[in-house]
Amino acid sequence: MSTSLFQFRSLALRSQHQRITLTTLKIALIASLTGCASVSSVPAGTPVSTVIQQFGKPAVHCKSRNNLPRLVWTSQPSGETAWATEVSTQGLVNGFEQVLTDAKFSLLSNPGWTKDMVHCEFGPPAEIQNLGFYDKHTVWTYRYMSERLGHAMMTITYGDDGITVIRHRAIFDSVMGEAARGYGPN
């Protein structure tokens, strides 16, 4: 009787292993078909229609400082990347750049940034908060991977007019940082 019980358990384990293997293969196939690829891998000169067909519509479509169409694909609110490109007059992308970086955010130190400019440069934020009782300030927060802080959040504060950037600063993202170390939400 112990032999038949052993054989049954062996068959059950083999069947469970086959199900796990099959599930793993299905996940790998779906991932390969649906886009583990990123817009960052798209070469300059690719038709924008091909990019949109492969990766979907961008989160932002605006005019760049060069007066060309600018498109931003983002992983906000929970991701830490946003990829932007300009589109030539021939409808070709000029290559993609990661815009949620310390270097790009340092551009905000130059005066004159507005909410529309920030949206066009970095895409939609992960979070928007309205602060203040007398002074009405809006704060946009972007999650990103900082070179000096690791998992970080860039907070951009708009003045009483709700349009003009009055300050920005990077802070450690304790939620993403703890999750990366195996603590907190995954």
N, C-alpha and C positions, 0 to 999 in steps of 0.2 A: 504494500500500500504506500509506503514511503517513496518508492520509485515513481509511481504514477503521480503523486503529489509534487515531487521534484520536477517531473516532466511538464506538468501543468504550469508550475511557476516559471520554468524555463521558457515555455511557449508564451506565457503572459508577458514576461520581461522582453522577449524577442519582439513580440507584437508592439509593446510600448516603445521599444527602441526604434522600430520601423516607423511608428507614428511620429516620434520626435524627429527622426531623420527626414521624413517626408515634409513635416511642418517647416523644418529648417530650410529645406530646399525651396519650398513655396515662398518663404519670406525672402530668401536670396533672389529668387526670380522676380518677385514683385519689386524689390528694391532696385534691381538692375534695370527694370523696365520703367519705373516711375521716377527715377531721378535721384539717385545718390549723387549724380553729376550736379554741378553747380554752374550758374551762369559765369562764374569766374574762369571756367574752362573753355568758354566760347572765344574763338580767335577774332581779332579785329578784322573787319571786312565781311563779316557774316551778315546776311540780310536780317533786318530787325524782325521781319515777319517769321523767319525761321526760329529766332530766339523766342518770340512770343508763342509760337506753336509748340515749342519744346518745353518752355518753363512757365507758360501762362502769362497773363497780363501783369505788368509791373504795378507795384504799389503806388508809385508816383510817376506822373508824366507832366513835365513842366519845361520851361525855357531855361537853358543854361546861361551862364554869364557871357558866353559866346553867341547867344541868341539862336542856339541849335536846340532841337528837342533833347531833353535829358530824361532818362528813365532810371528808376531805382527799384530793384528787387530787394526785399528785406526779410529777415527771419524774426523781426520784432513781433510780438512782445516778449517771447521767451528765449529767442536766440540772441546771438551776439554779432551778427554780420548784416551788412547791407552792401549790395554791389550796384554801382552806378556806371552808366555809359552815356555818351552823347551819340546822336544819330546824325550821320552826314546827310547832305541834301540828296544824295543818291539812295538813301534808306539803308545804309550800312552802319553797323555799330563800330565805334572807334576803340573797342577794347573795354574791359571792365576793371574797375578798381574798387577795393574794399574801402568804404568811406567812414566806417565806425572805428577810427584809430585816434591815438593821441595826437598825431601830426595833423590830421584833418580837423579835429576839434580845436586845435590851437588857432585855427583861422578865426575862431569866434572872438579872439582878443582884439581883432581889428574892429573899430567902431562902425556902426551903421547896419549891423545885421538885424533883419526883421524875421518875423515868424514865417512868412512865405519863403524867404531865402533859406532858412534853416530846414524847412520841409523839403525844399527842392534839393538841397545839398545832401541831407542825411536820411530822408524818407520819414515816414510817420514814427513817432516815438513809441516806446513800450508803454508809457504811462503819462497821463496828463492830470495835474492837480491844480486846483485853484486855492490859493493861500491868502491869508490876511483878512482882517476885519475892516480896518480903515484903508490900508493900502491893499489894493486888489492886484495880486501878482499871480501869474500862471507859470507853472513849472512843468517843463517837458523833461522826461527821463528816458535815456537810451541805455540799454545794456550793451556792453562791448568787452572785448578782451584788451586790457590796457597793458602796455609794455612794462610799466612800473608797478601796477597794482594787481595784475592778473585779472580775475573777474571783477569788473567795475561797472559803475553807472555814471553816466555824464548827465548832470542836471543843468538845464538851461532855464534861467529865470527871465521872464518878460516883465517890463515895467507896468506902471499904472495904465498906460495906453493899451496894454494887451498885445502890442505888436513888436516893440523894440527890445532887443536882448540887453539886459542890464548886468548880468553876470552868468558865469558858467563854472562848474567845478566837477572834478572826478572824485568819486568816493568808492570805497570797496563795496562790492555787491555781496553781502553776507549770505543771501539765499543761494545764489549760484556758487559762491565760494565753498560753502558748507556742503552743498550737493556734490561738488567735484571731489571733495575729500571723503565722500561716502556718508555724510550726515545730512539730515534735513530732507526736504522733498527732492525727489528724483525727477 
